[in-house]
Amino acid sequence: MARFIFITGGVVSSLGKGLMAASLAALLQARGYRVRIRKFDPYLNVDPGTMSPYQHGEVYVTDDGAETDLDLGHYERFTGVASRQSDNVTSGRIYQQIITRERKGDYLGATVQVIPHVTDAIKEFAQAETDDLDFVLCEIGGTVGDIESLPFIEAIRQLRNDLGRGQSVSIHVTLVPYIAAAGELKTKPTQHSVRELAALGVQPDVLVCRCEQPLPASDRAKIALFCNVRKEAVIPALDAKSIYAVPMQYHAEGLDAEVLRAFDIEPGEAPDLSQWADIVDRLTNPEGEVTVGVVGKYVGLQDAYKSLNEALVHGGIANRVKVNIEWIDAELFEAEDSDVAAKLEPLHAILVPGAFGERGAEGKIASVRFAREREIPYFGICFGMQMACIEGARDLAGIAKASSTEFGPTEEPVVGMITEWMTTAGIEKREAGGDMGGTMRLGAYDAKLDGNSVVASIYGGTDISERHRHRYEVNTTYREALEKGGLVFSGMSPDGMLPEIVERPDHPWFVGVQFHPELKSKPFDPHPLFASFIEAAVRQSRLV
């Protein structure tokens, strides 16, 4: 029977609950346990798929096609365990399910209430598909005291009783602020947060205290006394130079051992953290550095490209170099007096990521043109591949009006809305004007690569599976014209209908992919495309 670890946060948001959960799971995994992490989000959206990246950061897509919270990316990068749709649930999805059942008459005249119907649904999600696991870590979004999180707190209170003694542990992540004027850390916010959580029926077993200064033994003892936990269960969490140093940092503070003791499990020998030590060594002792320009649309918030940022770091780990990322707003290149060369000339590589809508599209096309003409390594992801095809059509295939139907009616729809595609369950169909949420080509799909292509040599094979999230596709009607211009379609869907990869074999490194390879990259297993892209950037840096 799986044991449950419930993770809550208090005082303020953005304390790193997700990173703590991922690090703890990695530590338990290093001790030989089977783990899975889940995220419960209190907002009323069914999923984050229709939310602006500025509102919620990136949307992380799973193999089975779920649009989920970006914390699931942390979970997967740290554990290597592929996330599933059942690993992320929102209040909106729970209420949608309950209301659908109520309309069908499943409750047969009962009054539908938060308790027991909503809390029962939350407990069902928490316990689904857990038979083969040792530990299930459940992170509750938001902070204690939020109105919308109350049903989740109540659900874990009930579930702790349902599971019985020794089957669950509660971890509370709080802030211990440093008051510079007083020159001391303040424990009172933590005390109040724990008191509020305990008033809701959940007494924490372990406290993780985010702080900017080392937490003195006297303060740990004070927190333990007033929060009713062991002194050893008060775990300091200071800022780390890299998120990949966090598992070792938490282990040094005794987090994994203390959690096991809370389950009455003897910790035993220390876990093997050699792979994390190697990753940190490569990050802290690089043998060079490169600068990659990301020409994007949401560069004002780096969480909008969280997985992309990390995948570039992983590419640096693979090549033992530091990757400096320069975030460039694509709209800067759309003004008549813009100097594209001045901004892009110093870069060792250029990447255009995924996006939606026309804003910034011309700036991205200008970036593609610059990378192609100056022979700078170029990586186009999703929208970035589509812009590479439009640039190739306009500048090399003589199709001056090449565009995308995403931007409005066009005479030359080099990119158009995908209306149907084949899945394992049969043909999926979409119509313009339909629902926006959950209606894209989502999740993992297979692709076949040309055996003589650049990408086949990078992958080391011709059969791949990658995760998608898009509503538009490159129109194969233009394939012949584009290939005459040197842009080769080197990867297609197994039925040969949908373009997956384009490349320029005569270019030092020019690859566009319709999928999102960043979603499958991990620090201990960098995605081959990112490893190769950064390798090309290293070569470019030696030419500059």
Summary of the structure (lengths in Angstrom):
residues: 544
radius of gyration: 24.9
end to end distance: 58.6
largest distance: 75.3
contacts: 1862
relative contact order: 0.11
helix: 42%
strand: 23%
